[in-house]
Amino acid sequence: MAKPVEEILANVDLYAEDQSENLLAAAAAARTTCPVPHTEEDGGYHLLAGCR
């Protein structure tokens, strides 16, 4: 079952199968709400979702 965008943004995991279906939608949402979300997955990292 695919996770909703809000759940994905709370903890992005680029390799999780349950996030893959909505990952691009989550990146699009992040560009307007939080362009640099942080995740604790894989040791923790920031995901740059938008840049101008």
PyMOL Python script that loads the backbone (N, CA, C, O; Angstrom):
from pymol import cmd

cmd.read_pdbstr("""\
ATOM      1  N   MET A   1       0.846  -1.185   0.000  1.00  0.00           N
ATOM      2  CA  MET A   1       0.000   0.000   0.000  1.00  0.00           C
ATOM      3  C   MET A   1       0.891   1.248   0.000  1.00  0.00           C
ATOM      4  O   MET A   1       1.821   1.352   0.799  1.00  0.00           O
ATOM      5  N   ALA A   2       0.607   2.165  -0.877  1.00  0.00           N
ATOM      6  CA  ALA A   2       1.406   3.382  -1.016  1.00  0.00           C
ATOM      7  C   ALA A   2       1.138   4.353   0.122  1.00  0.00           C
ATOM      8  O   ALA A   2      -0.007   4.554   0.527  1.00  0.00           O
ATOM      9  N   LYS A   3       2.206   4.953   0.633  1.00  0.00           N
ATOM     10  CA  LYS A   3       2.073   5.953   1.689  1.00  0.00           C
ATOM     11  C   LYS A   3       1.620   7.275   1.082  1.00  0.00           C
ATOM     12  O   LYS A   3       1.977   7.594  -0.052  1.00  0.00           O
ATOM     13  N   PRO A   4       0.828   8.052   1.839  1.00  0.00           N
ATOM     14  CA  PRO A   4       0.433   9.380   1.354  1.00  0.00           C
ATOM     15  C   PRO A   4       1.617  10.355   1.417  1.00  0.00           C
ATOM     16  O   PRO A   4       2.593  10.133   2.134  1.00  0.00           O
ATOM     17  N   VAL A   5       1.498  11.420   0.656  1.00  0.00           N
ATOM     18  CA  VAL A   5       2.555  12.427   0.545  1.00  0.00           C
ATOM     19  C   VAL A   5       2.980  12.954   1.919  1.00  0.00           C
ATOM     20  O   VAL A   5       4.176  13.088   2.178  1.00  0.00           O
ATOM     21  N   GLU A   6       2.038  13.251   2.789  1.00  0.00           N
ATOM     22  CA  GLU A   6       2.363  13.817   4.103  1.00  0.00           C
ATOM     23  C   GLU A   6       3.246  12.875   4.911  1.00  0.00           C
ATOM     24  O   GLU A   6       4.179  13.319   5.581  1.00  0.00           O
ATOM     25  N   GLU A   7       2.960  11.580   4.851  1.00  0.00           N
ATOM     26  CA  GLU A   7       3.772  10.601   5.567  1.00  0.00           C
ATOM     27  C   GLU A   7       5.167  10.487   4.968  1.00  0.00           C
ATOM     28  O   GLU A   7       6.152  10.341   5.693  1.00  0.00           O
ATOM     29  N   ILE A   8       5.245  10.554   3.660  1.00  0.00           N
ATOM     30  CA  ILE A   8       6.544  10.478   2.999  1.00  0.00           C
ATOM     31  C   ILE A   8       7.418  11.659   3.409  1.00  0.00           C
ATOM     32  O   ILE A   8       8.599  11.484   3.713  1.00  0.00           O
ATOM     33  N   LEU A   9       6.842  12.861   3.419  1.00  0.00           N
ATOM     34  CA  LEU A   9       7.620  14.044   3.782  1.00  0.00           C
ATOM     35  C   LEU A   9       8.081  14.023   5.228  1.00  0.00           C
ATOM     36  O   LEU A   9       9.091  14.641   5.565  1.00  0.00           O
ATOM     37  N   ALA A  10       7.354  13.317   6.088  1.00  0.00           N
ATOM     38  CA  ALA A  10       7.755  13.221   7.490  1.00  0.00           C
ATOM     39  C   ALA A  10       9.042  12.420   7.646  1.00  0.00           C
ATOM     40  O   ALA A  10       9.812  12.664   8.574  1.00  0.00           O
ATOM     41  N   ASN A  11       9.285  11.465   6.747  1.00  0.00           N
ATOM     42  CA  ASN A  11      10.503  10.655   6.811  1.00  0.00           C
ATOM     43  C   ASN A  11      10.747  10.003   5.457  1.00  0.00           C
ATOM     44  O   ASN A  11      10.376   8.849   5.242  1.00  0.00           O
ATOM     45  N   VAL A  12      11.362  10.733   4.561  1.00  0.00           N
ATOM     46  CA  VAL A  12      11.621  10.262   3.200  1.00  0.00           C
ATOM     47  C   VAL A  12      12.578   9.067   3.227  1.00  0.00           C
ATOM     48  O   VAL A  12      13.595   9.087   3.921  1.00  0.00           O
ATOM     49  N   ASP A  13      12.240   8.043   2.471  1.00  0.00           N
ATOM     50  CA  ASP A  13      13.124   6.895   2.275  1.00  0.00           C
ATOM     51  C   ASP A  13      13.124   6.598   0.781  1.00  0.00           C
ATOM     52  O   ASP A  13      12.172   6.012   0.266  1.00  0.00           O
ATOM     53  N   LEU A  14      14.166   6.991   0.091  1.00  0.00           N
ATOM     54  CA  LEU A  14      14.221   6.862  -1.362  1.00  0.00           C
ATOM     55  C   LEU A  14      14.152   5.419  -1.838  1.00  0.00           C
ATOM     56  O   LEU A  14      13.886   5.174  -3.014  1.00  0.00           O
ATOM     57  N   TYR A  15      14.384   4.462  -0.954  1.00  0.00           N
ATOM     58  CA  TYR A  15      14.408   3.059  -1.346  1.00  0.00           C
ATOM     59  C   TYR A  15      13.195   2.260  -0.869  1.00  0.00           C
ATOM     60  O   TYR A  15      13.098   1.069  -1.164  1.00  0.00           O
ATOM     61  N   ALA A  16      12.275   2.884  -0.145  1.00  0.00           N
ATOM     62  CA  ALA A  16      11.103   2.169   0.377  1.00  0.00           C
ATOM     63  C   ALA A  16      10.068   1.961  -0.725  1.00  0.00           C
ATOM     64  O   ALA A  16       9.648   2.912  -1.386  1.00  0.00           O
ATOM     65  N   GLU A  17       9.667   0.723  -0.911  1.00  0.00           N
ATOM     66  CA  GLU A  17       8.687   0.418  -1.950  1.00  0.00           C
ATOM     67  C   GLU A  17       7.343   1.089  -1.696  1.00  0.00           C
ATOM     68  O   GLU A  17       6.652   1.456  -2.646  1.00  0.00           O
ATOM     69  N   ASP A  18       6.957   1.257  -0.426  1.00  0.00           N
ATOM     70  CA  ASP A  18       5.660   1.871  -0.129  1.00  0.00           C
ATOM     71  C   ASP A  18       5.662   3.386  -0.340  1.00  0.00           C
ATOM     72  O   ASP A  18       4.608   4.015  -0.247  1.00  0.00           O
ATOM     73  N   GLN A  19       6.815   3.978  -0.619  1.00  0.00           N
ATOM     74  CA  GLN A  19       6.896   5.408  -0.896  1.00  0.00           C
ATOM     75  C   GLN A  19       7.101   5.706  -2.380  1.00  0.00           C
ATOM     76  O   GLN A  19       6.873   6.832  -2.822  1.00  0.00           O
ATOM     77  N   SER A  20       7.524   4.715  -3.145  1.00  0.00           N
ATOM     78  CA  SER A  20       7.916   4.958  -4.536  1.00  0.00           C
ATOM     79  C   SER A  20       6.786   5.488  -5.408  1.00  0.00           C
ATOM     80  O   SER A  20       7.028   6.304  -6.297  1.00  0.00           O
ATOM     81  N   GLU A  21       5.562   5.043  -5.171  1.00  0.00           N
ATOM     82  CA  GLU A  21       4.435   5.481  -6.007  1.00  0.00           C
ATOM     83  C   GLU A  21       4.160   6.972  -5.884  1.00  0.00           C
ATOM     84  O   GLU A  21       3.786   7.612  -6.867  1.00  0.00           O
ATOM     85  N   ASN A  22       4.339   7.536  -4.695  1.00  0.00           N
ATOM     86  CA  ASN A  22       4.031   8.946  -4.456  1.00  0.00           C
ATOM     87  C   ASN A  22       5.272   9.809  -4.212  1.00  0.00           C
ATOM     88  O   ASN A  22       5.152  10.949  -3.765  1.00  0.00           O
ATOM     89  N   LEU A  23       6.452   9.278  -4.500  1.00  0.00           N
ATOM     90  CA  LEU A  23       7.680  10.014  -4.205  1.00  0.00           C
ATOM     91  C   LEU A  23       7.806  11.299  -5.011  1.00  0.00           C
ATOM     92  O   LEU A  23       8.223  12.323  -4.470  1.00  0.00           O
ATOM     93  N   LEU A  24       7.455  11.268  -6.286  1.00  0.00           N
ATOM     94  CA  LEU A  24       7.528  12.493  -7.098  1.00  0.00           C
ATOM     95  C   LEU A  24       6.499  13.522  -6.645  1.00  0.00           C
ATOM     96  O   LEU A  24       6.774  14.722  -6.662  1.00  0.00           O
ATOM     97  N   ALA A  25       5.329  13.066  -6.244  1.00  0.00           N
ATOM     98  CA  ALA A  25       4.315  13.988  -5.715  1.00  0.00           C
ATOM     99  C   ALA A  25       4.801  14.600  -4.407  1.00  0.00           C
ATOM    100  O   ALA A  25       4.551  15.777  -4.144  1.00  0.00           O
ATOM    101  N   ALA A  26       5.481  13.826  -3.597  1.00  0.00           N
ATOM    102  CA  ALA A  26       6.027  14.337  -2.341  1.00  0.00           C
ATOM    103  C   ALA A  26       7.112  15.379  -2.608  1.00  0.00           C
ATOM    104  O   ALA A  26       7.184  16.391  -1.910  1.00  0.00           O
ATOM    105  N   ALA A  27       7.952  15.141  -3.608  1.00  0.00           N
ATOM    106  CA  ALA A  27       8.988  16.115  -3.957  1.00  0.00           C
ATOM    107  C   ALA A  27       8.355  17.412  -4.449  1.00  0.00           C
ATOM    108  O   ALA A  27       8.833  18.498  -4.122  1.00  0.00           O
ATOM    109  N   ALA A  28       7.284  17.306  -5.233  1.00  0.00           N
ATOM    110  CA  ALA A  28       6.584  18.505  -5.713  1.00  0.00           C
ATOM    111  C   ALA A  28       5.977  19.272  -4.543  1.00  0.00           C
ATOM    112  O   ALA A  28       6.038  20.501  -4.510  1.00  0.00           O
ATOM    113  N   ALA A  29       5.395  18.562  -3.587  1.00  0.00           N
ATOM    114  CA  ALA A  29       4.822  19.218  -2.403  1.00  0.00           C
ATOM    115  C   ALA A  29       5.923  19.854  -1.559  1.00  0.00           C
ATOM    116  O   ALA A  29       5.737  20.939  -1.007  1.00  0.00           O
ATOM    117  N   ALA A  30       7.055  19.190  -1.459  1.00  0.00           N
ATOM    118  CA  ALA A  30       8.163  19.729  -0.662  1.00  0.00           C
ATOM    119  C   ALA A  30       8.666  21.040  -1.235  1.00  0.00           C
ATOM    120  O   ALA A  30       9.063  21.930  -0.483  1.00  0.00           O
ATOM    121  N   ARG A  31       8.658  21.174  -2.548  1.00  0.00           N
ATOM    122  CA  ARG A  31       9.136  22.424  -3.168  1.00  0.00           C
ATOM    123  C   ARG A  31       8.325  23.634  -2.722  1.00  0.00           C
ATOM    124  O   ARG A  31       8.852  24.747  -2.697  1.00  0.00           O
ATOM    125  N   THR A  32       7.055  23.443  -2.368  1.00  0.00           N
ATOM    126  CA  THR A  32       6.225  24.565  -1.942  1.00  0.00           C
ATOM    127  C   THR A  32       6.123  24.694  -0.430  1.00  0.00           C
ATOM    128  O   THR A  32       5.828  25.777   0.074  1.00  0.00           O
ATOM    129  N   THR A  33       6.364  23.601   0.311  1.00  0.00           N
ATOM    130  CA  THR A  33       6.196  23.656   1.765  1.00  0.00           C
ATOM    131  C   THR A  33       7.504  23.603   2.532  1.00  0.00           C
ATOM    132  O   THR A  33       7.690  24.340   3.500  1.00  0.00           O
ATOM    133  N   CYS A  34       8.398  22.744   2.110  1.00  0.00           N
ATOM    134  CA  CYS A  34       9.678  22.567   2.799  1.00  0.00           C
ATOM    135  C   CYS A  34      10.696  22.093   1.773  1.00  0.00           C
ATOM    136  O   CYS A  34      10.847  20.885   1.591  1.00  0.00           O
ATOM    137  N   PRO A  35      11.402  22.995   1.095  1.00  0.00           N
ATOM    138  CA  PRO A  35      12.259  22.597  -0.019  1.00  0.00           C
ATOM    139  C   PRO A  35      13.469  21.745   0.359  1.00  0.00           C
ATOM    140  O   PRO A  35      14.138  21.210  -0.525  1.00  0.00           O
ATOM    141  N   VAL A  36      13.764  21.608   1.653  1.00  0.00           N
ATOM    142  CA  VAL A  36      14.892  20.784   2.083  1.00  0.00           C
ATOM    143  C   VAL A  36      14.456  19.885   3.242  1.00  0.00           C
ATOM    144  O   VAL A  36      14.865  20.105   4.382  1.00  0.00           O
ATOM    145  N   PRO A  37      13.628  18.871   2.957  1.00  0.00           N
ATOM    146  CA  PRO A  37      13.213  17.985   4.046  1.00  0.00           C
ATOM    147  C   PRO A  37      14.374  17.131   4.542  1.00  0.00           C
ATOM    148  O   PRO A  37      15.324  16.867   3.805  1.00  0.00           O
ATOM    149  N   HIS A  38      14.286  16.704   5.795  1.00  0.00           N
ATOM    150  CA  HIS A  38      15.306  15.870   6.421  1.00  0.00           C
ATOM    151  C   HIS A  38      14.712  14.502   6.703  1.00  0.00           C
ATOM    152  O   HIS A  38      13.525  14.382   7.005  1.00  0.00           O
ATOM    153  N   THR A  39      15.536  13.479   6.603  1.00  0.00           N
ATOM    154  CA  THR A  39      15.119  12.122   6.938  1.00  0.00           C
ATOM    155  C   THR A  39      16.157  11.484   7.846  1.00  0.00           C
ATOM    156  O   THR A  39      17.335  11.840   7.805  1.00  0.00           O
ATOM    157  N   GLU A  40      15.719  10.554   8.655  1.00  0.00           N
ATOM    158  CA  GLU A  40      16.621   9.798   9.525  1.00  0.00           C
ATOM    159  C   GLU A  40      17.051   8.490   8.871  1.00  0.00           C
ATOM    160  O   GLU A  40      17.908   7.788   9.409  1.00  0.00           O
ATOM    161  N   GLU A  41      16.471   8.148   7.719  1.00  0.00           N
ATOM    162  CA  GLU A  41      16.802   6.904   7.024  1.00  0.00           C
ATOM    163  C   GLU A  41      18.249   6.905   6.564  1.00  0.00           C
ATOM    164  O   GLU A  41      18.825   7.960   6.299  1.00  0.00           O
ATOM    165  N   ASP A  42      18.830   5.724   6.472  1.00  0.00           N
ATOM    166  CA  ASP A  42      20.200   5.546   5.953  1.00  0.00           C
ATOM    167  C   ASP A  42      21.213   6.458   6.632  1.00  0.00           C
ATOM    168  O   ASP A  42      22.108   6.984   5.971  1.00  0.00           O
ATOM    169  N   GLY A  43      21.089   6.648   7.916  1.00  0.00           N
ATOM    170  CA  GLY A  43      22.035   7.464   8.667  1.00  0.00           C
ATOM    171  C   GLY A  43      21.679   8.932   8.730  1.00  0.00           C
ATOM    172  O   GLY A  43      22.381   9.708   9.378  1.00  0.00           O
ATOM    173  N   GLY A  44      20.593   9.334   8.065  1.00  0.00           N
ATOM    174  CA  GLY A  44      20.122  10.716   8.087  1.00  0.00           C
ATOM    175  C   GLY A  44      20.730  11.548   6.971  1.00  0.00           C
ATOM    176  O   GLY A  44      21.935  11.494   6.723  1.00  0.00           O
ATOM    177  N   TYR A  45      19.887  12.315   6.307  1.00  0.00           N
ATOM    178  CA  TYR A  45      20.357  13.213   5.256  1.00  0.00           C
ATOM    179  C   TYR A  45      19.260  14.210   4.932  1.00  0.00           C
ATOM    180  O   TYR A  45      18.103  14.016   5.304  1.00  0.00           O
ATOM    181  N   HIS A  46      19.624  15.273   4.241  1.00  0.00           N
ATOM    182  CA  HIS A  46      18.678  16.270   3.730  1.00  0.00           C
ATOM    183  C   HIS A  46      18.436  15.990   2.254  1.00  0.00           C
ATOM    184  O   HIS A  46      19.344  15.576   1.534  1.00  0.00           O
ATOM    185  N   LEU A  47      17.219  16.216   1.816  1.00  0.00           N
ATOM    186  CA  LEU A  47      16.847  15.999   0.418  1.00  0.00           C
ATOM    187  C   LEU A  47      16.524  17.348  -0.191  1.00  0.00           C
ATOM    188  O   LEU A  47      15.555  17.995   0.207  1.00  0.00           O
ATOM    189  N   LEU A  48      17.321  17.774  -1.145  1.00  0.00           N
ATOM    190  CA  LEU A  48      17.081  19.048  -1.818  1.00  0.00           C
ATOM    191  C   LEU A  48      15.994  18.855  -2.860  1.00  0.00           C
ATOM    192  O   LEU A  48      16.203  18.184  -3.871  1.00  0.00           O
ATOM    193  N   ALA A  49      14.829  19.449  -2.609  1.00  0.00           N
ATOM    194  CA  ALA A  49      13.672  19.258  -3.497  1.00  0.00           C
ATOM    195  C   ALA A  49      13.428  20.443  -4.413  1.00  0.00           C
ATOM    196  O   ALA A  49      12.661  20.336  -5.370  1.00  0.00           O
ATOM    197  N   GLY A  50      14.063  21.563  -4.139  1.00  0.00           N
ATOM    198  CA  GLY A  50      13.847  22.728  -4.988  1.00  0.00           C
ATOM    199  C   GLY A  50      14.982  23.717  -4.868  1.00  0.00           C
ATOM    200  O   GLY A  50      15.589  23.879  -3.809  1.00  0.00           O
ATOM    201  N   CYS A  51      15.249  24.362  -5.962  1.00  0.00           N
ATOM    202  CA  CYS A  51      16.331  25.333  -5.976  1.00  0.00           C
ATOM    203  C   CYS A  51      16.020  26.346  -7.064  1.00  0.00           C
ATOM    204  O   CYS A  51      15.549  25.968  -8.136  1.00  0.00           O
ATOM    205  N   ARG A  52      16.267  27.595  -6.818  1.00  0.00           N
ATOM    206  CA  ARG A  52      16.035  28.630  -7.814  1.00  0.00           C
ATOM    207  C   ARG A  52      17.291  29.392  -8.082  1.00  0.00           C
ATOM    208  O   ARG A  52      17.293  30.312  -8.899  1.00  0.00           O
TER     209      ARG A  52
END
""", "prot")
cmd.dss("prot")
cmd.show_as("cartoon", "prot")
cmd.util.cbc("prot")
cmd.orient("prot")
